[in-house]
Structure formats: structure tokens, C-alpha cells
Amino acid sequence: MNESTGPATIDDVAREAGVSTATVSRALRNHPYVADATRQRVQEAAARLRYVANPNAARLASGATSTVGLLAPVLTSWYTGEVVAGVEEVFAEAGYDLLIGTADPSARERMLAGETRFRQRVDGVLLVDVMCREEGAVRLATLDVPVVVLGEELQAVTSVSVDNIAGARMAADHLLQLGHRHIGVIGGKSYAEQARDVPNDRTTGFRAALVDAGVPLPDHWVQDGGFTIEGGRLAMHALVRQPNPPTAVFAMSDEMAFGALQALRELGLTPGVHMSVVGFDDHTVSEAIGLTTVRQPVRAIGRTGAHVLLERLEGLSTIAHHPMPLTLVERASTGVPHSMP
């Protein structure tokens, strides 16, 4: 700090460290996209200059609320809870409060239409699995607060999501590599028949992998599990009751896979032996029960969404899509094909 010029600024730290002000902001907020060496250089420069960020003072001066809004269709699901936990980690450290609301259909339409009551109380908005689609994103882009959408790839606003088509292909390829050629699906109804959403994308990816392998997917081997445990249980019972049941099943969520595994136990069948099951999510319970699944970094999705919204609030980033990685985790619920007992 130089007494003649006052306290050090973020620009001073950027010059000292030889990086941009955006990099300084990211490094001091422990943003995951900053290399460790760069982060250390920025932290050392800030320490030498005795730089102390004061975001609350800046927000007070600008009339900001120090509050960020989050809307999600369902707040009680494991997925939403993990996303919110990741969001809260970042905003708590940044000194923001989080205002959470349920984005039922009417709330979604009010948001897309530019309804002001919610926006007047927040500096920015995170939408979790609201399924805006590009038409809605164009409308969101006209709002006077920055918006980040989680769970959907968009062009008009900043978004964070996994590639559900690629993830479903991972599940199919795993079962095909084990030798399965009679494969069923437990899924859920789409929000809109022709829209890019989770059920449609996972169905598209899975079917495409089977087509590439020359493996058919009869309609009677596709059951609706409603993305619930009980739905998965009932769907698996329906599959096993068929005269020629599949030897493996892809459940489009781990919770449906839990129900499917429960059904197999009720029928005296062993997962990974009499029937292979692969899920999608890597729920915290999945490892304990040995479920093979496509892992998506759910809490990291929330953290990344919060980080990019902070950058939008600080004017340090442009609109972009941020893809998140997927990996297949192989456990005991899948194995080579066996006949039913």
C-alpha cells in the first residue's frame, strides 16, 4: 500500500502479478479454472500490496442487494440439493445471501416475461433445471439482471450442463462391451416431445449407441419410471414379467436404478448376475449399494454456476456455455449376460 495513493486496488494486484483483473478476481475467489501456480502468484502479489477485497462496500455504493436468487422446479430432490449446496459454498464465501424459490410453471413464465418483483430483490439469478430452451433464453437475455442457467446448454445466456447424450452413450457402450444385446430402458416423460431436455437427450444418446451396434430396442423394453425410486421398482417388475426380458437395463437416474435393484431383490435375482443395471448421477448412496453409474459432478455444477454468475456480476466474463465432465463408474450391478434362473 502506498500512503500517497491510498489502498491497493485490484488493478494494482493485476499489474504486480502480471495477469488480468479477471484472473485476480478468480484467483482470490478460488475459482476452479485458475491454475495453481497463477493462483499462488496472485495471492503473493495481494499479500505484498496488502490488498483486501471489499465486495460489500462496492455493492453498497452501486445500490446492489448482496442477494442472488435461485429458482428450481423441485427443491427436495437429491440433485437440486447438491446443486444448491455447491452454489451456497461459493456465495457464502463471497458475502452474498441466497434467495431460493420454486420455479413452478407459472413462476417460470413470470420470470421469462420479465416480471419484476423477484428481480428487484436480487442482483442475479440462477435457474436450475428450469428448461428455458433457446426461445426462453433469448427473453432472459433482455432482463436487467444477469442470469445463469444450470442443466441446459444455451447460446443466449450463460449456461452450465453435462452432455446427457454423451453420458447415455457411455452407459450403452458399457453394457454392449460386456456382451449384452437385449437391453431395456427405464426413463421418464419429456417436458416437451421435441425439446432438448434430460429425458429426450438420454434417450437419444442411448438409442444412437444401440443403433451403431446393430442392437434393437423394442418399445416394450422401454418403461416409464418417472424419475422416482418407486417408479423404477415398478418399471423393473414390468420388464422382468415379459416373456423375453432384457439381460440389462439403463435407468436414466440413480434413484430409478435404486428402485430397479429393489425389484430384483424382491424377485430373488442378483444385480450384475441375472440382470445388469446402470444408472446416471452417482448419487451418494450409489457406491454403498454397488451401482454402476454415469457420474456427473453435481455439486461442482452448482459451484461453477455460482462462480460464473459472480463473474457476470463483476463484469469479468461474457456469455458462454460451460460444459462439465462425465465419467462411467463401474461397480457390482453390471456384469456379463446370464440367463434368468
BELURJO-V302476 format. One record per pair of residues at least 4 apart in sequence whose C-alpha atoms are under 6 Angstrom apart, sorted by the first residue. I is the first residue (numbers start at 1). GAP is how many residues later the second one is. Records with the same first field share a line. If there is no record, write none. Layout:
# BELURJO-V302476
I = GAP ; GAP
This chain:
# BELURJO-V302476
1 = 6 ; 7 ; 48
2 = 4
8 = 4 ; 43
13 = 32 ; 33
14 = 4 ; 5 ; 6 ; 7
16 = 29
17 = 25 ; 28
22 = 294
23 = 4
26 = 5
27 = 4 ; 12
46 = 4 ; 5
59 = 5
60 = 4
65 = 57
66 = 30
67 = 29 ; 30 ; 31 ; 55 ; 56
68 = 30 ; 54 ; 55 ; 56 ; 57
69 = 29 ; 30 ; 31 ; 53 ; 56
70 = 30 ; 55 ; 56 ; 57
71 = 29 ; 30 ; 31 ; 32 ; 56
72 = 30 ; 31 ; 56
73 = 29 ; 30 ; 31
75 = 5
82 = 217
83 = 215 ; 216 ; 219
86 = 213 ; 216 ; 217
87 = 215 ; 216 ; 219
88 = 4
91 = 5
92 = 4
103 = 4 ; 5
109 = 4
110 = 5
111 = 4
112 = 27 ; 28
116 = 4
124 = 21 ; 22 ; 23
125 = 22
126 = 21 ; 22 ; 23
127 = 22 ; 23
128 = 22
129 = 22
132 = 4 ; 5
137 = 19 ; 20
138 = 18
141 = 16
148 = 10 ; 11
149 = 10
150 = 9 ; 10 ; 11
151 = 10
152 = 9
153 = 6
154 = 5
157 = 162
158 = 161 ; 162 ; 163
159 = 162
160 = 161 ; 162 ; 163
161 = 162 ; 163
162 = 161 ; 162
164 = 37 ; 38
165 = 36 ; 37 ; 40
168 = 34 ; 37 ; 38
169 = 4 ; 36 ; 37 ; 40
172 = 34
173 = 4
175 = 5
176 = 4
178 = 158
180 = 157
182 = 64 ; 65
183 = 63 ; 65 ; 66
184 = 37 ; 38 ; 62 ; 65
185 = 37 ; 64 ; 65 ; 66
186 = 37 ; 38 ; 39 ; 65
187 = 37 ; 38 ; 65
188 = 11 ; 36 ; 37 ; 38 ; 39
190 = 9
197 = 4
198 = 4
200 = 4
210 = 5
211 = 4
223 = 12
225 = 6 ; 7 ; 10
226 = 5
227 = 29
228 = 27 ; 28
229 = 26 ; 27 ; 29 ; 30
230 = 29
232 = 24 ; 27 ; 28
233 = 26 ; 27 ; 30
236 = 24
239 = 6
240 = 5
247 = 28
248 = 27 ; 28 ; 29
249 = 28
250 = 27 ; 28
251 = 5 ; 6 ; 28
252 = 27 ; 28
253 = 26 ; 27
254 = 25 ; 26 ; 27
257 = 22
264 = 5
265 = 4
269 = 5
270 = 4
271 = 4 ; 5 ; 62
272 = 4 ; 60 ; 61 ; 62 ; 63
274 = 64 ; 66
276 = 57 ; 58
277 = 56 ; 57
278 = 14 ; 15
279 = 14
280 = 13 ; 14
281 = 13 ; 14 ; 15
282 = 4 ; 11 ; 13
286 = 5
290 = 41 ; 42 ; 43
291 = 40 ; 42
292 = 37 ; 38 ; 39 ; 41
293 = 35 ; 36
294 = 33 ; 34
295 = 31 ; 32 ; 33
296 = 30
300 = 4
311 = 5 ; 6
312 = 4 ; 5
